[in-house]
Amino acid sequence: MLLGYALSYWLLVMVIQNIPVSVAYATWSRLATAGIALIGVLFLQERLDLAKVAGIAMIIVGVAVLNLHEAH
């Protein structure tokens, strides 16, 4: 687990050399949130209902808006 954290932070450092920290962190958070929700549905038999789909969609759209705003 510690190796995984170290690797992810090292990769984040590599990425923020080319793009702004806010964009990198927002994208990383979005992927982690969607990934954990997907793991819950696929491996932990959690139900995927409309509220969960809407919440994840709002996170993804929100981060996309931040990324687009940062580009301007």
HTML snippet that shows the backbone in 3Dmol.js (N, CA, C, O; Angstrom):
<script src="https://3Dmol.org/build/3Dmol-min.js"></script>
<div id="view" style="width:600px;height:400px;position:relative"></div>
<script>
const pdb = `
ATOM      1  N   MET A   1       0.816  -1.165   0.000  1.00  0.00           N
ATOM      2  CA  MET A   1       0.000   0.000   0.000  1.00  0.00           C
ATOM      3  C   MET A   1       0.878   1.254   0.000  1.00  0.00           C
ATOM      4  O   MET A   1       0.620   2.201  -0.743  1.00  0.00           O
ATOM      5  N   LEU A   2       1.894   1.250   0.821  1.00  0.00           N
ATOM      6  CA  LEU A   2       2.787   2.413   0.864  1.00  0.00           C
ATOM      7  C   LEU A   2       3.493   2.620  -0.473  1.00  0.00           C
ATOM      8  O   LEU A   2       3.702   3.752  -0.910  1.00  0.00           O
ATOM      9  N   LEU A   3       3.854   1.521  -1.109  1.00  0.00           N
ATOM     10  CA  LEU A   3       4.478   1.621  -2.430  1.00  0.00           C
ATOM     11  C   LEU A   3       3.505   2.225  -3.439  1.00  0.00           C
ATOM     12  O   LEU A   3       3.896   3.033  -4.281  1.00  0.00           O
ATOM     13  N   GLY A   4       2.259   1.837  -3.350  1.00  0.00           N
ATOM     14  CA  GLY A   4       1.232   2.405  -4.228  1.00  0.00           C
ATOM     15  C   GLY A   4       1.066   3.899  -4.021  1.00  0.00           C
ATOM     16  O   GLY A   4       0.977   4.654  -4.989  1.00  0.00           O
ATOM     17  N   TYR A   5       1.023   4.333  -2.763  1.00  0.00           N
ATOM     18  CA  TYR A   5       0.929   5.765  -2.467  1.00  0.00           C
ATOM     19  C   TYR A   5       2.159   6.515  -2.970  1.00  0.00           C
ATOM     20  O   TYR A   5       2.041   7.584  -3.569  1.00  0.00           O
ATOM     21  N   ALA A   6       3.320   5.957  -2.726  1.00  0.00           N
ATOM     22  CA  ALA A   6       4.553   6.614  -3.182  1.00  0.00           C
ATOM     23  C   ALA A   6       4.567   6.741  -4.696  1.00  0.00           C
ATOM     24  O   ALA A   6       4.938   7.784  -5.233  1.00  0.00           O
ATOM     25  N   LEU A   7       4.166   5.685  -5.381  1.00  0.00           N
ATOM     26  CA  LEU A   7       4.121   5.726  -6.842  1.00  0.00           C
ATOM     27  C   LEU A   7       3.121   6.755  -7.342  1.00  0.00           C
ATOM     28  O   LEU A   7       3.413   7.494  -8.282  1.00  0.00           O
ATOM     29  N   SER A   8       1.948   6.812  -6.729  1.00  0.00           N
ATOM     30  CA  SER A   8       0.935   7.762  -7.186  1.00  0.00           C
ATOM     31  C   SER A   8       1.379   9.208  -6.956  1.00  0.00           C
ATOM     32  O   SER A   8       1.139  10.068  -7.802  1.00  0.00           O
ATOM     33  N   TYR A   9       2.017   9.479  -5.831  1.00  0.00           N
ATOM     34  CA  TYR A   9       2.501  10.841  -5.595  1.00  0.00           C
ATOM     35  C   TYR A   9       3.655  11.189  -6.526  1.00  0.00           C
ATOM     36  O   TYR A   9       3.749  12.324  -6.994  1.00  0.00           O
ATOM     37  N   TRP A  10       4.521  10.243  -6.797  1.00  0.00           N
ATOM     38  CA  TRP A  10       5.616  10.494  -7.738  1.00  0.00           C
ATOM     39  C   TRP A  10       5.059  10.797  -9.119  1.00  0.00           C
ATOM     40  O   TRP A  10       5.523  11.719  -9.790  1.00  0.00           O
ATOM     41  N   LEU A  11       4.057  10.020  -9.551  1.00  0.00           N
ATOM     42  CA  LEU A  11       3.433  10.281 -10.854  1.00  0.00           C
ATOM     43  C   LEU A  11       2.750  11.649 -10.875  1.00  0.00           C
ATOM     44  O   LEU A  11       2.800  12.354 -11.882  1.00  0.00           O
ATOM     45  N   LEU A  12       2.112  12.024  -9.764  1.00  0.00           N
ATOM     46  CA  LEU A  12       1.484  13.339  -9.690  1.00  0.00           C
ATOM     47  C   LEU A  12       2.527  14.448  -9.823  1.00  0.00           C
ATOM     48  O   LEU A  12       2.288  15.445 -10.505  1.00  0.00           O
ATOM     49  N   VAL A  13       3.666  14.282  -9.185  1.00  0.00           N
ATOM     50  CA  VAL A  13       4.748  15.266  -9.299  1.00  0.00           C
ATOM     51  C   VAL A  13       5.211  15.373 -10.748  1.00  0.00           C
ATOM     52  O   VAL A  13       5.477  16.472 -11.233  1.00  0.00           O
ATOM     53  N   MET A  14       5.308  14.257 -11.434  1.00  0.00           N
ATOM     54  CA  MET A  14       5.721  14.280 -12.839  1.00  0.00           C
ATOM     55  C   MET A  14       4.697  15.023 -13.702  1.00  0.00           C
ATOM     56  O   MET A  14       5.060  15.764 -14.615  1.00  0.00           O
ATOM     57  N   VAL A  15       3.423  14.813 -13.400  1.00  0.00           N
ATOM     58  CA  VAL A  15       2.363  15.437 -14.189  1.00  0.00           C
ATOM     59  C   VAL A  15       2.318  16.943 -13.958  1.00  0.00           C
ATOM     60  O   VAL A  15       2.151  17.703 -14.911  1.00  0.00           O
ATOM     61  N   ILE A  16       2.464  17.391 -12.704  1.00  0.00           N
ATOM     62  CA  ILE A  16       2.299  18.825 -12.438  1.00  0.00           C
ATOM     63  C   ILE A  16       3.462  19.657 -12.958  1.00  0.00           C
ATOM     64  O   ILE A  16       3.433  20.885 -12.876  1.00  0.00           O
ATOM     65  N   GLN A  17       4.468  19.008 -13.485  1.00  0.00           N
ATOM     66  CA  GLN A  17       5.512  19.765 -14.160  1.00  0.00           C
ATOM     67  C   GLN A  17       5.029  20.295 -15.503  1.00  0.00           C
ATOM     68  O   GLN A  17       5.615  21.225 -16.056  1.00  0.00           O
ATOM     69  N   ASN A  18       3.955  19.702 -16.029  1.00  0.00           N
ATOM     70  CA  ASN A  18       3.437  20.084 -17.341  1.00  0.00           C
ATOM     71  C   ASN A  18       2.063  20.746 -17.311  1.00  0.00           C
ATOM     72  O   ASN A  18       1.726  21.498 -18.225  1.00  0.00           O
ATOM     73  N   ILE A  19       1.273  20.482 -16.287  1.00  0.00           N
ATOM     74  CA  ILE A  19      -0.058  21.084 -16.195  1.00  0.00           C
ATOM     75  C   ILE A  19      -0.247  21.662 -14.791  1.00  0.00           C
ATOM     76  O   ILE A  19       0.463  21.273 -13.863  1.00  0.00           O
ATOM     77  N   PRO A  20      -1.203  22.591 -14.628  1.00  0.00           N
ATOM     78  CA  PRO A  20      -1.419  23.199 -13.315  1.00  0.00           C
ATOM     79  C   PRO A  20      -1.841  22.172 -12.244  1.00  0.00           C
ATOM     80  O   PRO A  20      -2.494  21.173 -12.546  1.00  0.00           O
ATOM     81  N   VAL A  21      -1.458  22.441 -11.015  1.00  0.00           N
ATOM     82  CA  VAL A  21      -1.765  21.548  -9.894  1.00  0.00           C
ATOM     83  C   VAL A  21      -3.273  21.351  -9.746  1.00  0.00           C
ATOM     84  O   VAL A  21      -3.726  20.234  -9.496  1.00  0.00           O
ATOM     85  N   SER A  22      -4.049  22.416  -9.895  1.00  0.00           N
ATOM     86  CA  SER A  22      -5.502  22.300  -9.710  1.00  0.00           C
ATOM     87  C   SER A  22      -6.118  21.339 -10.711  1.00  0.00           C
ATOM     88  O   SER A  22      -6.998  20.553 -10.359  1.00  0.00           O
ATOM     89  N   VAL A  23      -5.670  21.394 -11.938  1.00  0.00           N
ATOM     90  CA  VAL A  23      -6.199  20.494 -12.963  1.00  0.00           C
ATOM     91  C   VAL A  23      -5.770  19.057 -12.680  1.00  0.00           C
ATOM     92  O   VAL A  23      -6.584  18.138 -12.769  1.00  0.00           O
ATOM     93  N   ALA A  24      -4.512  18.862 -12.342  1.00  0.00           N
ATOM     94  CA  ALA A  24      -4.006  17.513 -12.064  1.00  0.00           C
ATOM     95  C   ALA A  24      -4.732  16.900 -10.868  1.00  0.00           C
ATOM     96  O   ALA A  24      -5.160  15.747 -10.932  1.00  0.00           O
ATOM     97  N   TYR A  25      -4.876  17.652  -9.784  1.00  0.00           N
ATOM     98  CA  TYR A  25      -5.505  17.113  -8.591  1.00  0.00           C
ATOM     99  C   TYR A  25      -6.988  16.837  -8.826  1.00  0.00           C
ATOM    100  O   TYR A  25      -7.506  15.814  -8.380  1.00  0.00           O
ATOM    101  N   ALA A  26      -7.671  17.741  -9.522  1.00  0.00           N
ATOM    102  CA  ALA A  26      -9.091  17.534  -9.800  1.00  0.00           C
ATOM    103  C   ALA A  26      -9.302  16.292 -10.661  1.00  0.00           C
ATOM    104  O   ALA A  26     -10.225  15.514 -10.422  1.00  0.00           O
ATOM    105  N   THR A  27      -8.457  16.112 -11.646  1.00  0.00           N
ATOM    106  CA  THR A  27      -8.577  14.943 -12.512  1.00  0.00           C
ATOM    107  C   THR A  27      -8.287  13.668 -11.729  1.00  0.00           C
ATOM    108  O   THR A  27      -8.994  12.671 -11.879  1.00  0.00           O
ATOM    109  N   TRP A  28      -7.260  13.695 -10.904  1.00  0.00           N
ATOM    110  CA  TRP A  28      -6.902  12.541 -10.081  1.00  0.00           C
ATOM    111  C   TRP A  28      -8.056  12.194  -9.135  1.00  0.00           C
ATOM    112  O   TRP A  28      -8.394  11.021  -8.978  1.00  0.00           O
ATOM    113  N   SER A  29      -8.644  13.181  -8.520  1.00  0.00           N
ATOM    114  CA  SER A  29      -9.764  12.947  -7.603  1.00  0.00           C
ATOM    115  C   SER A  29     -10.962  12.354  -8.332  1.00  0.00           C
ATOM    116  O   SER A  29     -11.623  11.444  -7.833  1.00  0.00           O
ATOM    117  N   ARG A  30     -11.231  12.888  -9.524  1.00  0.00           N
ATOM    118  CA  ARG A  30     -12.365  12.390 -10.306  1.00  0.00           C
ATOM    119  C   ARG A  30     -12.172  10.919 -10.637  1.00  0.00           C
ATOM    120  O   ARG A  30     -13.088  10.114 -10.472  1.00  0.00           O
ATOM    121  N   LEU A  31     -10.987  10.572 -11.102  1.00  0.00           N
ATOM    122  CA  LEU A  31     -10.723   9.181 -11.469  1.00  0.00           C
ATOM    123  C   LEU A  31     -10.806   8.262 -10.259  1.00  0.00           C
ATOM    124  O   LEU A  31     -11.328   7.151 -10.355  1.00  0.00           O
ATOM    125  N   ALA A  32     -10.296   8.719  -9.123  1.00  0.00           N
ATOM    126  CA  ALA A  32     -10.343   7.896  -7.906  1.00  0.00           C
ATOM    127  C   ALA A  32     -11.776   7.685  -7.440  1.00  0.00           C
ATOM    128  O   ALA A  32     -12.139   6.572  -7.060  1.00  0.00           O
ATOM    129  N   THR A  33     -12.592   8.725  -7.460  1.00  0.00           N
ATOM    130  CA  THR A  33     -13.977   8.609  -7.019  1.00  0.00           C
ATOM    131  C   THR A  33     -14.766   7.664  -7.909  1.00  0.00           C
ATOM    132  O   THR A  33     -15.476   6.785  -7.421  1.00  0.00           O
ATOM    133  N   ALA A  34     -14.638   7.848  -9.205  1.00  0.00           N
ATOM    134  CA  ALA A  34     -15.344   6.964 -10.138  1.00  0.00           C
ATOM    135  C   ALA A  34     -14.811   5.536 -10.031  1.00  0.00           C
ATOM    136  O   ALA A  34     -15.585   4.582 -10.112  1.00  0.00           O
ATOM    137  N   GLY A  35     -13.515   5.381  -9.854  1.00  0.00           N
ATOM    138  CA  GLY A  35     -12.924   4.051  -9.744  1.00  0.00           C
ATOM    139  C   GLY A  35     -13.393   3.301  -8.510  1.00  0.00           C
ATOM    140  O   GLY A  35     -13.705   2.113  -8.585  1.00  0.00           O
ATOM    141  N   ILE A  36     -13.445   3.980  -7.382  1.00  0.00           N
ATOM    142  CA  ILE A  36     -13.915   3.341  -6.144  1.00  0.00           C
ATOM    143  C   ILE A  36     -15.383   2.956  -6.268  1.00  0.00           C
ATOM    144  O   ILE A  36     -15.781   1.883  -5.815  1.00  0.00           O
ATOM    145  N   ALA A  37     -16.187   3.813  -6.873  1.00  0.00           N
ATOM    146  CA  ALA A  37     -17.599   3.474  -7.078  1.00  0.00           C
ATOM    147  C   ALA A  37     -17.736   2.250  -7.983  1.00  0.00           C
ATOM    148  O   ALA A  37     -18.570   1.379  -7.734  1.00  0.00           O
ATOM    149  N   LEU A  38     -16.927   2.188  -9.017  1.00  0.00           N
ATOM    150  CA  LEU A  38     -16.962   1.042  -9.925  1.00  0.00           C
ATOM    151  C   LEU A  38     -16.526  -0.242  -9.224  1.00  0.00           C
ATOM    152  O   LEU A  38     -17.122  -1.297  -9.437  1.00  0.00           O
ATOM    153  N   ILE A  39     -15.501  -0.160  -8.400  1.00  0.00           N
ATOM    154  CA  ILE A  39     -15.058  -1.331  -7.633  1.00  0.00           C
ATOM    155  C   ILE A  39     -16.171  -1.812  -6.708  1.00  0.00           C
ATOM    156  O   ILE A  39     -16.398  -3.014  -6.576  1.00  0.00           O
ATOM    157  N   GLY A  40     -16.861  -0.876  -6.072  1.00  0.00           N
ATOM    158  CA  GLY A  40     -17.972  -1.248  -5.195  1.00  0.00           C
ATOM    159  C   GLY A  40     -19.065  -1.989  -5.933  1.00  0.00           C
ATOM    160  O   GLY A  40     -19.611  -2.968  -5.425  1.00  0.00           O
ATOM    161  N   VAL A  41     -19.388  -1.525  -7.132  1.00  0.00           N
ATOM    162  CA  VAL A  41     -20.447  -2.168  -7.913  1.00  0.00           C
ATOM    163  C   VAL A  41     -19.994  -3.533  -8.437  1.00  0.00           C
ATOM    164  O   VAL A  41     -20.740  -4.509  -8.361  1.00  0.00           O
ATOM    165  N   LEU A  42     -18.773  -3.596  -8.966  1.00  0.00           N
ATOM    166  CA  LEU A  42     -18.317  -4.838  -9.596  1.00  0.00           C
ATOM    167  C   LEU A  42     -17.922  -5.931  -8.605  1.00  0.00           C
ATOM    168  O   LEU A  42     -18.195  -7.107  -8.845  1.00  0.00           O
ATOM    169  N   PHE A  43     -17.289  -5.561  -7.507  1.00  0.00           N
ATOM    170  CA  PHE A  43     -16.728  -6.574  -6.620  1.00  0.00           C
ATOM    171  C   PHE A  43     -17.401  -6.671  -5.255  1.00  0.00           C
ATOM    172  O   PHE A  43     -17.260  -7.692  -4.581  1.00  0.00           O
ATOM    173  N   LEU A  44     -18.114  -5.661  -4.835  1.00  0.00           N
ATOM    174  CA  LEU A  44     -18.707  -5.664  -3.500  1.00  0.00           C
ATOM    175  C   LEU A  44     -20.235  -5.716  -3.531  1.00  0.00           C
ATOM    176  O   LEU A  44     -20.894  -5.506  -2.513  1.00  0.00           O
ATOM    177  N   GLN A  45     -20.780  -5.994  -4.693  1.00  0.00           N
ATOM    178  CA  GLN A  45     -22.230  -6.147  -4.898  1.00  0.00           C
ATOM    179  C   GLN A  45     -23.044  -4.938  -4.430  1.00  0.00           C
ATOM    180  O   GLN A  45     -24.169  -5.089  -3.956  1.00  0.00           O
ATOM    181  N   GLU A  46     -22.470  -3.736  -4.566  1.00  0.00           N
ATOM    182  CA  GLU A  46     -23.239  -2.540  -4.244  1.00  0.00           C
ATOM    183  C   GLU A  46     -24.184  -2.250  -5.398  1.00  0.00           C
ATOM    184  O   GLU A  46     -23.871  -2.507  -6.561  1.00  0.00           O
ATOM    185  N   ARG A  47     -25.334  -1.714  -5.057  1.00  0.00           N
ATOM    186  CA  ARG A  47     -26.306  -1.374  -6.096  1.00  0.00           C
ATOM    187  C   ARG A  47     -25.917  -0.062  -6.755  1.00  0.00           C
ATOM    188  O   ARG A  47     -25.461   0.875  -6.099  1.00  0.00           O
ATOM    189  N   LEU A  48     -26.103  -0.017  -8.047  1.00  0.00           N
ATOM    190  CA  LEU A  48     -25.865   1.207  -8.805  1.00  0.00           C
ATOM    191  C   LEU A  48     -27.227   1.804  -9.112  1.00  0.00           C
ATOM    192  O   LEU A  48     -27.910   1.368 -10.039  1.00  0.00           O
ATOM    193  N   ASP A  49     -27.622   2.805  -8.329  1.00  0.00           N
ATOM    194  CA  ASP A  49     -28.923   3.420  -8.542  1.00  0.00           C
ATOM    195  C   ASP A  49     -28.756   4.804  -9.168  1.00  0.00           C
ATOM    196  O   ASP A  49     -27.638   5.267  -9.398  1.00  0.00           O
ATOM    197  N   LEU A  50     -29.860   5.438  -9.433  1.00  0.00           N
ATOM    198  CA  LEU A  50     -29.862   6.729 -10.118  1.00  0.00           C
ATOM    199  C   LEU A  50     -29.115   7.800  -9.322  1.00  0.00           C
ATOM    200  O   LEU A  50     -28.428   8.635  -9.910  1.00  0.00           O
ATOM    201  N   ALA A  51     -29.240   7.786  -8.008  1.00  0.00           N
ATOM    202  CA  ALA A  51     -28.562   8.792  -7.186  1.00  0.00           C
ATOM    203  C   ALA A  51     -27.045   8.657  -7.294  1.00  0.00           C
ATOM    204  O   ALA A  51     -26.347   9.667  -7.390  1.00  0.00           O
ATOM    205  N   LYS A  52     -26.526   7.441  -7.282  1.00  0.00           N
ATOM    206  CA  LYS A  52     -25.083   7.241  -7.408  1.00  0.00           C
ATOM    207  C   LYS A  52     -24.588   7.657  -8.787  1.00  0.00           C
ATOM    208  O   LYS A  52     -23.554   8.313  -8.910  1.00  0.00           O
ATOM    209  N   VAL A  53     -25.321   7.278  -9.812  1.00  0.00           N
ATOM    210  CA  VAL A  53     -24.936   7.654 -11.177  1.00  0.00           C
ATOM    211  C   VAL A  53     -24.953   9.167 -11.321  1.00  0.00           C
ATOM    212  O   VAL A  53     -24.036   9.746 -11.903  1.00  0.00           O
ATOM    213  N   ALA A  54     -25.983   9.808 -10.799  1.00  0.00           N
ATOM    214  CA  ALA A  54     -26.077  11.276 -10.888  1.00  0.00           C
ATOM    215  C   ALA A  54     -24.943  11.937 -10.119  1.00  0.00           C
ATOM    216  O   ALA A  54     -24.357  12.905 -10.604  1.00  0.00           O
ATOM    217  N   GLY A  55     -24.625  11.441  -8.943  1.00  0.00           N
ATOM    218  CA  GLY A  55     -23.539  12.016  -8.152  1.00  0.00           C
ATOM    219  C   GLY A  55     -22.195  11.897  -8.842  1.00  0.00           C
ATOM    220  O   GLY A  55     -21.431  12.862  -8.889  1.00  0.00           O
ATOM    221  N   ILE A  56     -21.902  10.732  -9.375  1.00  0.00           N
ATOM    222  CA  ILE A  56     -20.637  10.536 -10.095  1.00  0.00           C
ATOM    223  C   ILE A  56     -20.602  11.401 -11.346  1.00  0.00           C
ATOM    224  O   ILE A  56     -19.567  11.983 -11.672  1.00  0.00           O
ATOM    225  N   ALA A  57     -21.718  11.488 -12.043  1.00  0.00           N
ATOM    226  CA  ALA A  57     -21.780  12.334 -13.244  1.00  0.00           C
ATOM    227  C   ALA A  57     -21.533  13.799 -12.897  1.00  0.00           C
ATOM    228  O   ALA A  57     -20.851  14.502 -13.642  1.00  0.00           O
ATOM    229  N   MET A  58     -22.078  14.266 -11.777  1.00  0.00           N
ATOM    230  CA  MET A  58     -21.851  15.659 -11.371  1.00  0.00           C
ATOM    231  C   MET A  58     -20.387  15.907 -11.031  1.00  0.00           C
ATOM    232  O   MET A  58     -19.851  16.974 -11.330  1.00  0.00           O
ATOM    233  N   ILE A  59     -19.739  14.930 -10.411  1.00  0.00           N
ATOM    234  CA  ILE A  59     -18.313  15.071 -10.112  1.00  0.00           C
ATOM    235  C   ILE A  59     -17.520  15.180 -11.407  1.00  0.00           C
ATOM    236  O   ILE A  59     -16.664  16.054 -11.548  1.00  0.00           O
ATOM    237  N   ILE A  60     -17.804  14.297 -12.344  1.00  0.00           N
ATOM    238  CA  ILE A  60     -17.083  14.294 -13.613  1.00  0.00           C
ATOM    239  C   ILE A  60     -17.322  15.587 -14.376  1.00  0.00           C
ATOM    240  O   ILE A  60     -16.378  16.172 -14.906  1.00  0.00           O
ATOM    241  N   VAL A  61     -18.560  16.040 -14.441  1.00  0.00           N
ATOM    242  CA  VAL A  61     -18.865  17.298 -15.129  1.00  0.00           C
ATOM    243  C   VAL A  61     -18.214  18.473 -14.413  1.00  0.00           C
ATOM    244  O   VAL A  61     -17.691  19.374 -15.068  1.00  0.00           O
ATOM    245  N   GLY A  62     -18.235  18.484 -13.096  1.00  0.00           N
ATOM    246  CA  GLY A  62     -17.623  19.574 -12.342  1.00  0.00           C
ATOM    247  C   GLY A  62     -16.132  19.686 -12.601  1.00  0.00           C
ATOM    248  O   GLY A  62     -15.608  20.786 -12.774  1.00  0.00           O
ATOM    249  N   VAL A  63     -15.455  18.564 -12.627  1.00  0.00           N
ATOM    250  CA  VAL A  63     -14.023  18.590 -12.900  1.00  0.00           C
ATOM    251  C   VAL A  63     -13.759  19.003 -14.340  1.00  0.00           C
ATOM    252  O   VAL A  63     -12.792  19.715 -14.613  1.00  0.00           O
ATOM    253  N   ALA A  64     -14.604  18.566 -15.261  1.00  0.00           N
ATOM    254  CA  ALA A  64     -14.450  18.985 -16.656  1.00  0.00           C
ATOM    255  C   ALA A  64     -14.596  20.498 -16.782  1.00  0.00           C
ATOM    256  O   ALA A  64     -13.852  21.135 -17.527  1.00  0.00           O
ATOM    257  N   VAL A  65     -15.548  21.070 -16.059  1.00  0.00           N
ATOM    258  CA  VAL A  65     -15.725  22.530 -16.081  1.00  0.00           C
ATOM    259  C   VAL A  65     -14.487  23.225 -15.523  1.00  0.00           C
ATOM    260  O   VAL A  65     -14.030  24.218 -16.089  1.00  0.00           O
ATOM    261  N   LEU A  66     -13.943  22.720 -14.429  1.00  0.00           N
ATOM    262  CA  LEU A  66     -12.713  23.301 -13.882  1.00  0.00           C
ATOM    263  C   LEU A  66     -11.569  23.233 -14.889  1.00  0.00           C
ATOM    264  O   LEU A  66     -10.816  24.193 -15.053  1.00  0.00           O
ATOM    265  N   ASN A  67     -11.448  22.099 -15.556  1.00  0.00           N
ATOM    266  CA  ASN A  67     -10.385  21.939 -16.558  1.00  0.00           C
ATOM    267  C   ASN A  67     -10.569  22.907 -17.714  1.00  0.00           C
ATOM    268  O   ASN A  67      -9.600  23.506 -18.182  1.00  0.00           O
ATOM    269  N   LEU A  68     -11.795  23.064 -18.177  1.00  0.00           N
ATOM    270  CA  LEU A  68     -12.052  23.994 -19.277  1.00  0.00           C
ATOM    271  C   LEU A  68     -11.804  25.440 -18.851  1.00  0.00           C
ATOM    272  O   LEU A  68     -11.268  26.238 -19.619  1.00  0.00           O
ATOM    273  N   HIS A  69     -12.199  25.768 -17.623  1.00  0.00           N
ATOM    274  CA  HIS A  69     -11.995  27.117 -17.123  1.00  0.00           C
ATOM    275  C   HIS A  69     -10.499  27.414 -17.010  1.00  0.00           C
ATOM    276  O   HIS A  69     -10.054  28.514 -17.339  1.00  0.00           O
ATOM    277  N   GLU A  70      -9.737  26.440 -16.549  1.00  0.00           N
ATOM    278  CA  GLU A  70      -8.296  26.602 -16.392  1.00  0.00           C
ATOM    279  C   GLU A  70      -7.613  26.805 -17.731  1.00  0.00           C
ATOM    280  O   GLU A  70      -6.593  27.489 -17.812  1.00  0.00           O
ATOM    281  N   ALA A  71      -8.166  26.216 -18.784  1.00  0.00           N
ATOM    282  CA  ALA A  71      -7.573  26.319 -20.119  1.00  0.00           C
ATOM    283  C   ALA A  71      -7.697  27.724 -20.699  1.00  0.00           C
ATOM    284  O   ALA A  71      -6.933  28.096 -21.589  1.00  0.00           O
ATOM    285  N   HIS A  72      -8.645  28.501 -20.206  1.00  0.00           N
ATOM    286  CA  HIS A  72      -8.861  29.854 -20.756  1.00  0.00           C
ATOM    287  C   HIS A  72      -8.070  30.892 -20.045  1.00  0.00           C
ATOM    288  O   HIS A  72      -8.146  32.071 -20.392  1.00  0.00           O
TER     289      HIS A  72
END
`;
const viewer = $3Dmol.createViewer("view");
viewer.addModel(pdb, "pdb");
viewer.setStyle({}, {cartoon: {color: "spectrum"}});
viewer.zoomTo();
viewer.render();
</script>
